[in-house]
Amino acid sequence: MARISDHRTRLLISGAVCALVACGASAETENAASLEEVTLSLDRIVVAGSKEKAEGAASLVTFIDAETLARLDYSDVGRVLRLAPGVYVQDEEGFGLRPDIGIRGSGTDRSERILVMEDGVPIAPAPYAAASAYYFPSMARMSGVEVVKGAGAVKYGPRTVGGALQLFSTPIPDDFGGRVSLAAGSDDSFRTLGHVGGFTDAGKIEIGGLVEYLHEGSGGFKRLDNGGDTGYALDDFVAKLAFRTKDGASLPQSLDLKYQTSEQDSDETYLGLTLADFAGNPYRRYNGSQLDNINVDHSLYQATHNIEFASFGVTTTAYQTKTERIWYKLNDVRDTGTAYVSLSNVLRAPANYATAYANLLGAEGFVSANDVLRVRANQRAYEAKGIQSVLGFDLETGAMSHAIEASVRYHEDEEDRFQHDDRYRIDNGTMVLTTAGAPGSQDNRVGSAEAWSYFIRDEVTLGALTFSPGVRYESIRLKRVNYGTSDPTRSGSPTPSVNDVEVWIPGAALKYDFNGALSLFAGVHKGFANPAPGSSAKAEESVNWEGGLRYSAGPLRAEIAGFYNDYENLVGTCTASTGGGCSIGEQFDGGEASVKGIEASLGFAADEALGLTHVKLPVNVIYTLSDGEFGSSFTSAFGAWGTVAAGDELPYLPEHQLTVDASLEAGAFRFDTLVNYASETRSVAGSGAIGADRLVDARTIVDLATSYEIREGIRLKLRGENVFDEVYNVGFRPSGARPGKPRTLWASIDVTF
């Protein structure tokens, strides 16, 4: 596998910013506290931004802070999100590079039914036109994670069905400082992470800067039959520059500039295993996937300006993201004759497709016919850009106080597909090119979106009562231009397919504080997800309800909430990642459906309860109960649904999820354990007993870590993921059975200054 090595541009930027913030200054000032702070200029962009604000919100918000992220030290966002109730993550490749995340039954495929943001910017390559998250921010460089559900999600568009996931990158510390972390693990895994920066006095203002670099990868835990590569390498670079007025300024202002770029080279495949082969060796890969590889290049430019007047403030963010990716991967295979068979069908019933199965295996001594393996160059380029302003002000009307927010955003994005197929034979375990495809001969089209969004909310407080009504309006123009596979130069002028969507998305939340410890909250909002460009499907719409109680006193913190999402129309989108079997990009109406459940979290400071003074012993328990079903009967070409009867369960929605997170800290020693359980679920809609070919295994995963601070600012760590090496099938999507990540051991050293 190719490793990324050209960092000259990054080094030049690093040097410039380091010089600006005086990299040679004393490193004795504290830096750790600043990692727990969200950049002030984002206050109006986020819902909470801290644990304290999340626990006081009128909607259900989970905030995972920098201290927790540093303690767990995960690079996989899926493992981090086990601490958030109501969130479902379907594993795929085991590293969290392209996580499939859903919230409250929204569906998990490529996280397309939730809004993912980094520092207030929608981060999917094309959030309106093609929301599938083939790029996802690197978890290792994040300082905070916020999950917003309920009426609070109305603030974020365009996807408000399940909720929103906000990621916070490392902020510029107030004082000069930094961190360096070096880690090595099983299967030649590695991670190098470092940042340095701070603010300096520049007369009437303060100027700050930060540079951060992440280099991580793995040799892969799967094994190709011919011994080829199955791992990945990732390089991620961030540079920040900030200007802010000093405390006491007559007109407080700040300007934050951010540049981020990443490159990923991953030898990953959509090809899984038959059930029999999975039972024999779940970490095997067939030779037919030996050339599968995805390269992703991503860049972000962001500028955020904040100004505070006497009675109001305005925050404006402008952004642009560009993503290019080519996933060269096995698409399908020939059986007998000339027709190609989907990988899913072959792996589901290999006896019915004996020739195709043999072509996938490509065993030593086997030589196939020409053109039996069709490999698709899934080449796509994305761009998204926009500008958003948020106005906030407070006022009093009699006994009531108001915190009003109003925002407007203009956004454009597009997805450009220019794909072709190559054909191969398999010869003694090696794939040999037999027919090269012409560029653009498989797919040649552009989907785009232009959107105006308006949002207003008033948080009204009257004594112990807080009421937060709000509404979002989205005006979206979606366009699809199909140049056709016979026009690779795009010299023709095809008639575009245009559809306009206008929608009001209201929501309201209520919170009542009975005393200093107990509060009640409830809310309702409209869920919405726009259709894809050129789609004849309806928009996905729902009415979502939640209500619950919070308690916080002494060593105990508890929260329990019930939710009910009532879908008017559930939408399924055909993607290669769902297993194909339909026209990629086609959308399907699933009609009425509902998802209901209970979310609960408990935090207990056992050391405080027991009166222990020399140790810390916090325990957190997170639980989710879910039940989702279709409200009507129909037959669909969408593979995850198939033939559906009213009352059938939704796929990939486990009934139970439970996480226990406990720590013991005594002096320089710290021990952490995180246990996660998920019940079995089905990969295709249905009822009753789940057949083996549709059963996603229940699993209990135990992660353990221990560390020792050898001196102030220097900590040695040993960490084990899935320490009992549980073997489990995470699903049959995209194609065939796929294993969860096996036991992985890590050793690392962290230095902060």
GICORUR-V277498 format. One record per residue. RES is the residue in three letters. D_FIRST is the distance of its C-alpha to the first C-alpha in Angstrom with 2 decimals. Layout:
# GICORUR-V277498
res=RES d_first=D_FIRST
res=RES d_first=D_FIRST
This chain:
# GICORUR-V277498
res=MET d_first=0.00
res=ALA d_first=3.79
res=ARG d_first=6.43
res=ILE d_first=9.78
res=SER d_first=12.56
res=ASP d_first=15.58
res=HIS d_first=18.19
res=ARG d_first=21.38
res=THR d_first=22.89
res=ARG d_first=22.41
res=LEU d_first=23.98
res=LEU d_first=26.90
res=ILE d_first=27.62
res=SER d_first=27.33
res=GLY d_first=29.85
res=ALA d_first=32.21
res=VAL d_first=32.39
res=CYS d_first=32.65
res=ALA d_first=35.51
res=LEU d_first=37.18
res=VAL d_first=37.31
res=ALA d_first=38.24
res=CYS d_first=35.30
res=GLY d_first=37.65
res=ALA d_first=40.03
res=SER d_first=40.98
res=ALA d_first=38.46
res=GLU d_first=41.25
res=THR d_first=41.59
res=GLU d_first=40.35
res=ASN d_first=37.20
res=ALA d_first=36.58
res=ALA d_first=39.20
res=SER d_first=37.80
res=LEU d_first=34.58
res=GLU d_first=36.80
res=GLU d_first=38.27
res=VAL d_first=37.26
res=THR d_first=37.75
res=LEU d_first=41.38
res=SER d_first=40.77
res=LEU d_first=38.99
res=ASP d_first=42.00
res=ARG d_first=43.19
res=ILE d_first=39.77
res=VAL d_first=39.10
res=VAL d_first=41.32
res=ALA d_first=41.42
res=GLY d_first=39.04
res=SER d_first=40.16
res=LYS d_first=41.09
res=GLU d_first=44.75
res=LYS d_first=44.78
res=ALA d_first=42.78
res=GLU d_first=45.39
res=GLY d_first=48.15
res=ALA d_first=46.75
res=ALA d_first=48.74
res=SER d_first=45.64
res=LEU d_first=43.21
res=VAL d_first=40.54
res=THR d_first=38.10
res=PHE d_first=36.89
res=ILE d_first=34.36
res=ASP d_first=34.89
res=ALA d_first=32.98
res=GLU d_first=34.59
res=THR d_first=33.36
res=LEU d_first=29.78
res=ALA d_first=29.78
res=ARG d_first=31.36
res=LEU d_first=28.87
res=ASP d_first=25.84
res=TYR d_first=23.59
res=SER d_first=20.41
res=ASP d_first=21.01
res=VAL d_first=23.86
res=GLY d_first=24.78
res=ARG d_first=25.93
res=VAL d_first=27.86
res=LEU d_first=29.62
res=ARG d_first=31.10
res=LEU d_first=33.69
res=ALA d_first=34.90
res=PRO d_first=37.31
res=GLY d_first=37.09
res=VAL d_first=33.32
res=TYR d_first=31.18
res=VAL d_first=27.39
res=GLN d_first=25.76
res=ASP d_first=22.49
res=GLU d_first=19.63
res=GLU d_first=16.17
res=GLY d_first=17.72
res=PHE d_first=16.38
res=GLY d_first=18.72
res=LEU d_first=16.31
res=ARG d_first=18.54
res=PRO d_first=21.67
res=ASP d_first=24.52
res=ILE d_first=27.61
res=GLY d_first=31.24
res=ILE d_first=34.53
res=ARG d_first=37.74
res=GLY d_first=36.63
res=SER d_first=35.33
res=GLY d_first=32.44
res=THR d_first=28.88
res=ASP d_first=26.70
res=ARG d_first=24.27
res=SER d_first=26.98
res=GLU d_first=28.84
res=ARG d_first=32.27
res=ILE d_first=32.29
res=LEU d_first=32.08
res=VAL d_first=29.29
res=MET d_first=30.08
res=GLU d_first=28.94
res=ASP d_first=31.98
res=GLY d_first=34.10
res=VAL d_first=31.86
res=PRO d_first=30.68
res=ILE d_first=26.91
res=ALA d_first=25.87
res=PRO d_first=24.65
res=ALA d_first=28.03
res=PRO d_first=30.34
res=TYR d_first=33.12
res=ALA d_first=31.71
res=ALA d_first=28.50
res=ALA d_first=28.24
res=SER d_first=25.19
res=ALA d_first=22.98
res=TYR d_first=19.50
res=TYR d_first=19.35
res=PHE d_first=20.73
res=PRO d_first=21.63
res=SER d_first=19.97
res=MET d_first=22.45
res=ALA d_first=22.04
res=ARG d_first=23.81
res=MET d_first=26.69
res=SER d_first=30.25
res=GLY d_first=31.87
res=VAL d_first=31.57
res=GLU d_first=34.49
res=VAL d_first=35.04
res=VAL d_first=38.05
res=LYS d_first=39.94
res=GLY d_first=43.38
res=ALA d_first=45.38
res=GLY d_first=43.36
res=ALA d_first=40.54
res=VAL d_first=42.93
res=LYS d_first=42.21
res=TYR d_first=38.71
res=GLY d_first=38.17
res=PRO d_first=37.44
res=ARG d_first=36.34
res=THR d_first=38.92
res=VAL d_first=39.00
res=GLY d_first=37.19
res=GLY d_first=36.78
res=ALA d_first=34.56
res=LEU d_first=31.81
res=GLN d_first=32.03
res=LEU d_first=29.50
res=PHE d_first=30.73
res=SER d_first=28.59
res=THR d_first=29.70
res=PRO d_first=33.14
res=ILE d_first=34.56
res=PRO d_first=36.67
res=ASP d_first=40.37
res=ASP d_first=40.31
res=PHE d_first=37.79
res=GLY d_first=35.19
res=GLY d_first=31.61
res=ARG d_first=29.12
res=VAL d_first=26.24
res=SER d_first=24.25
res=LEU d_first=21.82
res=ALA d_first=20.41
res=ALA d_first=18.46
res=GLY d_first=18.22
res=SER d_first=17.50
res=ASP d_first=14.17
res=ASP d_first=12.91
res=SER d_first=13.70
res=PHE d_first=14.88
res=ARG d_first=16.82
res=THR d_first=18.65
res=LEU d_first=21.31
res=GLY d_first=24.31
res=HIS d_first=27.08
res=VAL d_first=30.32
res=GLY d_first=33.29
res=GLY d_first=36.82
res=PHE d_first=39.99
res=THR d_first=42.53
res=ASP d_first=46.13
res=ALA d_first=46.73
res=GLY d_first=50.41
res=LYS d_first=51.18
res=ILE d_first=47.62
res=GLU d_first=44.60
res=ILE d_first=41.25
res=GLY d_first=38.02
res=GLY d_first=34.36
res=LEU d_first=31.13
res=VAL d_first=27.57
res=GLU d_first=24.76
res=TYR d_first=21.12
res=LEU d_first=18.51
res=HIS d_first=15.09
res=GLU d_first=13.68
res=GLY d_first=10.87
res=SER d_first=10.42
res=GLY d_first=8.87
res=GLY d_first=10.76
res=PHE d_first=14.24
res=LYS d_first=14.05
res=ARG d_first=13.76
res=LEU d_first=13.11
res=ASP d_first=16.13
res=ASN d_first=14.37
res=GLY d_first=12.13
res=GLY d_first=8.69
res=ASP d_first=6.00
res=THR d_first=8.04
res=GLY d_first=7.55
res=TYR d_first=7.43
res=ALA d_first=8.37
res=LEU d_first=11.74
res=ASP d_first=14.23
res=ASP d_first=17.81
res=PHE d_first=20.88
res=VAL d_first=24.55
res=ALA d_first=27.71
res=LYS d_first=31.18
res=LEU d_first=34.59
res=ALA d_first=37.84
res=PHE d_first=41.55
res=ARG d_first=44.25
res=THR d_first=47.99
res=LYS d_first=49.54
res=ASP d_first=51.40
res=GLY d_first=54.81
res=ALA d_first=53.93
res=SER d_first=56.29
res=LEU d_first=53.45
res=PRO d_first=50.27
res=GLN d_first=47.11
res=SER d_first=43.40
res=LEU d_first=40.62
res=ASP d_first=36.97
res=LEU d_first=34.20
res=LYS d_first=30.55
res=TYR d_first=27.35
res=GLN d_first=23.96
res=THR d_first=20.57
res=SER d_first=17.11
res=GLU d_first=13.62
res=GLN d_first=11.16
res=ASP d_first=7.61
res=SER d_first=7.74
res=ASP d_first=6.95
res=GLU d_first=10.72
res=THR d_first=13.60
res=TYR d_first=17.37
res=LEU d_first=18.14
res=GLY d_first=19.93
res=LEU d_first=22.29
res=THR d_first=25.93
res=LEU d_first=28.25
res=ALA d_first=28.97
res=ASP d_first=25.37
res=PHE d_first=24.82
res=ALA d_first=27.89
res=GLY d_first=26.62
res=ASN d_first=23.11
res=PRO d_first=22.07
res=TYR d_first=18.48
res=ARG d_first=17.88
res=ARG d_first=15.77
res=TYR d_first=17.16
res=ASN d_first=15.64
res=GLY d_first=16.64
res=SER d_first=13.75
res=GLN d_first=10.94
res=LEU d_first=10.10
res=ASP d_first=10.63
res=ASN d_first=8.71
res=ILE d_first=10.67
res=ASN d_first=10.92
res=VAL d_first=14.08
res=ASP d_first=16.16
res=HIS d_first=19.40
res=SER d_first=22.45
res=LEU d_first=25.84
res=TYR d_first=29.16
res=GLN d_first=32.04
res=ALA d_first=35.60
res=THR d_first=38.03
res=HIS d_first=41.69
res=ASN d_first=44.25
res=ILE d_first=48.00
res=GLU d_first=50.79
res=PHE d_first=54.33
res=ALA d_first=57.41
res=SER d_first=57.20
res=PHE d_first=53.75
res=GLY d_first=50.20
res=VAL d_first=47.56
res=THR d_first=43.76
res=THR d_first=41.83
res=THR d_first=38.09
res=ALA d_first=36.41
res=TYR d_first=32.72
res=GLN d_first=30.11
res=THR d_first=26.55
res=LYS d_first=24.12
res=THR d_first=20.99
res=GLU d_first=18.83
res=ARG d_first=16.28
res=ILE d_first=14.94
res=TRP d_first=13.95
res=TYR d_first=13.34
res=LYS d_first=14.51
res=LEU d_first=17.05
res=ASN d_first=20.44
res=ASP d_first=23.03
res=VAL d_first=24.18
res=ARG d_first=27.37
res=ASP d_first=29.92
res=THR d_first=33.00
res=GLY d_first=34.26
res=THR d_first=32.41
res=ALA d_first=31.87
res=TYR d_first=28.50
res=VAL d_first=28.51
res=SER d_first=26.67
res=LEU d_first=24.09
res=SER d_first=26.32
res=ASN d_first=29.33
res=VAL d_first=27.77
res=LEU d_first=26.47
res=ARG d_first=29.79
res=ALA d_first=31.87
res=PRO d_first=29.98
res=ALA d_first=33.37
res=ASN d_first=34.41
res=TYR d_first=31.37
res=ALA d_first=31.00
res=THR d_first=29.63
res=ALA d_first=27.04
res=TYR d_first=25.98
res=ALA d_first=25.68
res=ASN d_first=23.54
res=LEU d_first=21.09
res=LEU d_first=21.04
res=GLY d_first=20.76
res=ALA d_first=22.04
res=GLU d_first=22.43
res=GLY d_first=25.45
res=PHE d_first=25.27
res=VAL d_first=25.27
res=SER d_first=25.65
res=ALA d_first=27.52
res=ASN d_first=25.95
res=ASP d_first=24.69
res=VAL d_first=24.55
res=LEU d_first=21.18
res=ARG d_first=21.19
res=VAL d_first=17.94
res=ARG d_first=18.74
res=ALA d_first=17.25
res=ASN d_first=18.49
res=GLN d_first=18.87
res=ARG d_first=21.09
res=ALA d_first=22.48
res=TYR d_first=24.62
res=GLU d_first=27.22
res=ALA d_first=29.72
res=LYS d_first=32.53
res=GLY d_first=35.82
res=ILE d_first=38.54
res=GLN d_first=40.43
res=SER d_first=43.60
res=VAL d_first=45.10
res=LEU d_first=48.74
res=GLY d_first=50.05
res=PHE d_first=53.58
res=ASP d_first=55.93
res=LEU d_first=59.56
res=GLU d_first=62.41
res=THR d_first=64.75
res=GLY d_first=67.43
res=ALA d_first=66.04
res=MET d_first=62.62
res=SER d_first=59.73
res=HIS d_first=57.04
res=ALA d_first=53.48
res=ILE d_first=52.61
res=GLU d_first=49.27
res=ALA d_first=48.90
res=SER d_first=45.80
res=VAL d_first=44.75
res=ARG d_first=41.31
res=TYR d_first=40.32
res=HIS d_first=36.81
res=GLU d_first=34.96
res=ASP d_first=31.59
res=GLU d_first=29.97
res=GLU d_first=27.14
res=ASP d_first=26.40
res=ARG d_first=24.89
res=PHE d_first=24.06
res=GLN d_first=22.29
res=HIS d_first=22.24
res=ASP d_first=21.53
res=ASP d_first=20.09
res=ARG d_first=21.39
res=TYR d_first=20.13
res=ARG d_first=21.70
res=ILE d_first=20.27
res=ASP d_first=21.24
res=ASN d_first=21.11
res=GLY d_first=17.99
res=THR d_first=16.14
res=MET d_first=16.27
res=VAL d_first=18.20
res=LEU d_first=19.01
res=THR d_first=22.79
res=THR d_first=23.74
res=ALA d_first=22.04
res=GLY d_first=23.27
res=ALA d_first=25.00
res=PRO d_first=23.78
res=GLY d_first=25.82
res=SER d_first=27.14
res=GLN d_first=26.14
res=ASP d_first=26.97
res=ASN d_first=28.44
res=ARG d_first=30.13
res=VAL d_first=30.54
res=GLY d_first=31.80
res=SER d_first=33.36
res=ALA d_first=35.65
res=GLU d_first=38.29
res=ALA d_first=39.86
res=TRP d_first=42.74
res=SER d_first=43.00
res=TYR d_first=46.02
res=PHE d_first=46.53
res=ILE d_first=49.53
res=ARG d_first=50.29
res=ASP d_first=53.26
res=GLU d_first=53.03
res=VAL d_first=56.69
res=THR d_first=57.97
res=LEU d_first=61.45
res=GLY d_first=62.15
res=ALA d_first=59.89
res=LEU d_first=58.67
res=THR d_first=55.63
res=PHE d_first=55.15
res=SER d_first=52.20
res=PRO d_first=52.57
res=GLY d_first=50.07
res=VAL d_first=49.02
res=ARG d_first=46.12
res=TYR d_first=46.57
res=GLU d_first=43.73
res=SER d_first=44.33
res=ILE d_first=41.27
res=ARG d_first=40.98
res=LEU d_first=38.15
res=LYS d_first=37.47
res=ARG d_first=35.41
res=VAL d_first=35.34
res=ASN d_first=34.13
res=TYR d_first=33.92
res=GLY d_first=33.31
res=THR d_first=30.93
res=SER d_first=33.36
res=ASP d_first=33.36
res=PRO d_first=29.92
res=THR d_first=31.70
res=ARG d_first=33.43
res=SER d_first=36.73
res=GLY d_first=38.69
res=SER d_first=40.29
res=PRO d_first=39.71
res=THR d_first=41.85
res=PRO d_first=39.90
res=SER d_first=40.26
res=VAL d_first=41.50
res=ASN d_first=42.44
res=ASP d_first=43.96
res=VAL d_first=43.86
res=GLU d_first=46.27
res=VAL d_first=46.50
res=TRP d_first=48.30
res=ILE d_first=46.50
res=PRO d_first=49.06
res=GLY d_first=48.77
res=ALA d_first=50.95
res=ALA d_first=50.64
res=LEU d_first=53.40
res=LYS d_first=53.58
res=TYR d_first=56.69
res=ASP d_first=57.01
res=PHE d_first=59.68
res=ASN d_first=59.70
res=GLY d_first=57.42
res=ALA d_first=55.38
res=LEU d_first=55.31
res=SER d_first=54.25
res=LEU d_first=53.88
res=PHE d_first=51.51
res=ALA d_first=51.23
res=GLY d_first=49.81
res=VAL d_first=49.26
res=HIS d_first=47.14
res=LYS d_first=46.00
res=GLY d_first=42.46
res=PHE d_first=40.94
res=ALA d_first=37.76
res=ASN d_first=38.07
res=PRO d_first=37.22
res=ALA d_first=34.44
res=PRO d_first=35.40
res=GLY d_first=37.17
res=SER d_first=37.59
res=SER d_first=40.99
res=ALA d_first=40.45
res=LYS d_first=42.50
res=ALA d_first=41.21
res=GLU d_first=40.40
res=GLU d_first=43.32
res=SER d_first=44.66
res=VAL d_first=47.18
res=ASN d_first=45.76
res=TRP d_first=48.01
res=GLU d_first=47.57
res=GLY d_first=49.98
res=GLY d_first=49.99
res=LEU d_first=51.27
res=ARG d_first=50.05
res=TYR d_first=51.63
res=SER d_first=51.06
res=ALA d_first=53.48
res=GLY d_first=53.28
res=PRO d_first=50.37
res=LEU d_first=49.69
res=ARG d_first=47.71
res=ALA d_first=47.51
res=GLU d_first=46.63
res=ILE d_first=47.04
res=ALA d_first=46.76
res=GLY d_first=47.18
res=PHE d_first=45.55
res=TYR d_first=46.27
res=ASN d_first=44.31
res=ASP d_first=46.38
res=TYR d_first=44.45
res=GLU d_first=46.51
res=ASN d_first=43.58
res=LEU d_first=40.20
res=VAL d_first=37.51
res=GLY d_first=34.48
res=THR d_first=31.73
res=CYS d_first=29.85
res=THR d_first=26.11
res=ALA d_first=23.26
res=SER d_first=22.54
res=THR d_first=26.08
res=GLY d_first=25.46
res=GLY d_first=26.89
res=GLY d_first=30.02
res=CYS d_first=31.57
res=SER d_first=31.19
res=ILE d_first=28.30
res=GLY d_first=30.02
res=GLU d_first=33.34
res=GLN d_first=35.20
res=PHE d_first=37.69
res=ASP d_first=40.76
res=GLY d_first=41.17
res=GLY d_first=44.61
res=GLU d_first=46.04
res=ALA d_first=44.18
res=SER d_first=44.53
res=VAL d_first=42.58
res=LYS d_first=44.53
res=GLY d_first=43.93
res=ILE d_first=44.52
res=GLU d_first=42.45
res=ALA d_first=43.51
res=SER d_first=42.45
res=LEU d_first=44.29
res=GLY d_first=43.96
res=PHE d_first=46.14
res=ALA d_first=46.63
res=ALA d_first=47.89
res=ASP d_first=48.63
res=GLU d_first=50.94
res=ALA d_first=52.63
res=LEU d_first=53.23
res=GLY d_first=54.34
res=LEU d_first=51.68
res=THR d_first=51.54
res=HIS d_first=49.05
res=VAL d_first=46.16
res=LYS d_first=44.33
res=LEU d_first=43.68
res=PRO d_first=42.45
res=VAL d_first=41.68
res=ASN d_first=40.29
res=VAL d_first=40.45
res=ILE d_first=38.95
res=TYR d_first=39.93
res=THR d_first=39.58
res=LEU d_first=41.63
res=SER d_first=40.74
res=ASP d_first=42.44
res=GLY d_first=41.48
res=GLU d_first=43.13
res=PHE d_first=43.87
res=GLY d_first=47.39
res=SER d_first=47.80
res=SER d_first=47.08
res=PHE d_first=45.03
res=THR d_first=42.58
res=SER d_first=39.27
res=ALA d_first=36.43
res=PHE d_first=34.14
res=GLY d_first=32.37
res=ALA d_first=32.70
res=TRP d_first=36.46
res=GLY d_first=37.74
res=THR d_first=41.46
res=VAL d_first=42.71
res=ALA d_first=46.10
res=ALA d_first=47.64
res=GLY d_first=46.86
res=ASP d_first=43.47
res=GLU d_first=40.94
res=LEU d_first=38.02
res=PRO d_first=34.59
res=TYR d_first=32.08
res=LEU d_first=34.89
res=PRO d_first=35.58
res=GLU d_first=39.22
res=HIS d_first=38.72
res=GLN d_first=36.29
res=LEU d_first=37.20
res=THR d_first=35.65
res=VAL d_first=37.34
res=ASP d_first=36.21
res=ALA d_first=38.22
res=SER d_first=38.20
res=LEU d_first=40.35
res=GLU d_first=40.69
res=ALA d_first=43.13
res=GLY d_first=43.28
res=ALA d_first=40.02
res=PHE d_first=38.56
res=ARG d_first=36.90
res=PHE d_first=35.84
res=ASP d_first=34.22
res=THR d_first=33.82
res=LEU d_first=32.67
res=VAL d_first=33.50
res=ASN d_first=32.57
res=TYR d_first=34.09
res=ALA d_first=33.68
res=SER d_first=35.90
res=GLU d_first=34.91
res=THR d_first=34.74
res=ARG d_first=34.44
res=SER d_first=31.72
res=VAL d_first=34.41
res=ALA d_first=37.76
res=GLY d_first=40.57
res=SER d_first=43.28
res=GLY d_first=44.31
res=ALA d_first=42.29
res=ILE d_first=38.57
res=GLY d_first=37.45
res=ALA d_first=34.61
res=ASP d_first=32.53
res=ARG d_first=32.92
res=LEU d_first=32.99
res=VAL d_first=30.61
res=ASP d_first=31.22
res=ALA d_first=33.16
res=ARG d_first=31.46
res=THR d_first=32.39
res=ILE d_first=29.65
res=VAL d_first=30.66
res=ASP d_first=28.85
res=LEU d_first=30.47
res=ALA d_first=30.23
res=THR d_first=32.43
res=SER d_first=32.70
res=TYR d_first=35.10
res=GLU d_first=36.13
res=ILE d_first=36.82
res=ARG d_first=38.51
res=GLU d_first=38.89
res=GLY d_first=35.60
res=ILE d_first=33.41
res=ARG d_first=32.23
res=LEU d_first=30.26
res=LYS d_first=28.66
res=LEU d_first=27.66
res=ARG d_first=26.41
res=GLY d_first=25.75
res=GLU d_first=24.57
res=ASN d_first=26.05
res=VAL d_first=27.76
res=PHE d_first=29.62
res=ASP d_first=26.47
res=GLU d_first=27.96
res=VAL d_first=26.40
res=TYR d_first=26.94
res=ASN d_first=26.07
res=VAL d_first=25.35
res=GLY d_first=26.20
res=PHE d_first=25.95
res=ARG d_first=24.38
res=PRO d_first=22.48
res=SER d_first=22.94
res=GLY d_first=23.98
res=ALA d_first=24.21
res=ARG d_first=21.49
res=PRO d_first=21.53
res=GLY d_first=22.02
res=LYS d_first=20.05
res=PRO d_first=21.41
res=ARG d_first=22.87
res=THR d_first=20.79
res=LEU d_first=22.40
res=TRP d_first=22.06
res=ALA d_first=23.84
res=SER d_first=24.30
res=ILE d_first=26.76
res=ASP d_first=28.14
res=VAL d_first=30.35
res=THR d_first=32.50
res=PHE d_first=35.06
